[in-house]
Amino acid sequence: MMKCVLIDDEPLAREILEGYIARHETIELAGSFSNALEGAEFLKHCAVDVLFLDIEMPEISGIDFLRSLSQPPITVFTTAFRDYAFEGYELGVIDFLLKPISYDRFRKAIDKIKEFLSLEKDDANLETSGDIPTFIFVKSGVQKIKLFFADVTYIQGLKDYAIIHASTGRIVIKGSIKSMQELFPETLFIRVHKSFIVAKDKIRRVEKNRIIIADQQIPVGRNYKAVMDKLITGH
């Protein structure tokens, strides 16, 4: 059973999420707070698995609050505003729920969290395959699984882990996105954001500050736009 904390200054929004949490069989509410200061005090003494966090709140915003946490729980942003998705990626937020939140969308967020926690327990590692590799070995438990670079679509950094998205499934690797950048050859992959590396040949199109790859929208960080422009123009 996962334990969670809810921080939102809107009473109705809290009531709705509290009801969703009560209905779901794999998560329980450890605390519900109307402001970030009360939530911060609670988290000092109680460890939880998941944090549902509103963004626009009085005194301190959800973004500033999350930045202040040295070891934040897995975090889901809950907000009525669409414009904070990029800040969420920067902070390693696992999901972004847009109000009004439906129960079906809430369940999908919980499924994503459960999948991440399950894969995290595998304690997978990578081993390179040679000087000019076309694949790497993913070590999970006692198994070593061969993962071809050609099957990988993108890699997402999340806290101290990286999630490899491939046609064969998703794999969680212990390590930073920077360490993944060193393992995945730059001839095939390009880092486009603080939290994302994408396969060059899987890019379908580029739209201003985002990339469409497979069915996923990947943000392009401000510091990586020059790299993307070079990829598009060839110089």
VENGILIN-V876288 format. One line per field, one symbol per residue. phi: phi as a letter, one per 20 degrees, with the letter a starting at -180 (. if undefined). A space follows every 10 residues. Layout:
phi = ???
This chain:
phi = .edccdcaee gffffffgff fffeedbcee accebfffff ffffdcecec cecfdecfmb ffffffffef cffgddfcbe dfedffffff emfebcdeff eeffffffff fffffffffg fflfcdcfdq fcfdbcedec meecdedegf eeebcdeble ccdeecfepd cedfqeffff ffeefffdcc edagdcccfg fefeadcldb ddclddedfd fgfdffffgf ffenb
